[in-house]
């Protein structure tokens, strides 16, 4: 039941498009190797029974690492895109509501968020500041292209290039991985719409920080790197769904009930409570966990001939 981005309609770049088609028909040595690797790593969104979840954390594993050949595929793909897809590509995708988004513009969203990450190791406070900037940039980018949107919805993410949203019966709320061709965000089908939306943004945050986790999440004596990554992903989702300015505006206008605010922003009451505390607007009682299980599972190194494996951490408080 996953939503795929609409297929881009060909337009002015017919020549470059046909060149790309010819290149695909007669692959170079490099693209031939790429194709071989892709065929070996194509893992579609996994049915729940195929998810090889690891019940406990294995020390020393990189929580967001993927197999070396997967990372290589990503690098090759990125290099190919930068050399073969000129910026003037104006393929248009019609979004819900009639707004249009160019593929070039969509591609720039993920890369522009990643460009905000400093090229050095960061303190956790710095990471939080960068994360809020990234979330604000994502909101602005989507709002510019879909002015009638009222908060980021899952379909906005599904319409991004190389991005697919799938729904499965999962032991966690969500997971995400690169399957060699696109990012797949898998969401627990039985969760409430509000939680699914928060989870989608949480997983998107993992995708944004992919490749930079070692300098972003260095861990401290009290907070290991993986916990930092999860908290930052939650923070990204909260900032994207409840922008500080919008929340203050709603509070000042008189929406000061947790229940009303949660309904207004389309999030859980636990999420709005935490966000009110984060922004300093109101100090509310620390909420009880809304769901008694982990927010997400992270992909781990998996032998090439097996379905992608994910790691499930022990439960922590989630909103
Ligand atoms: Zn997570």
Boltz pocket constraint, residues with backbone or C-beta under 6 A from the ligand:
constraints:
  - pocket:
      binder: B
      contacts: [[A, 202], [A, 203], [A, 206], [A, 229], [A, 230], [A, 233], [A, 295], [A, 296], [A, 297]]
      max_distance: 6.0
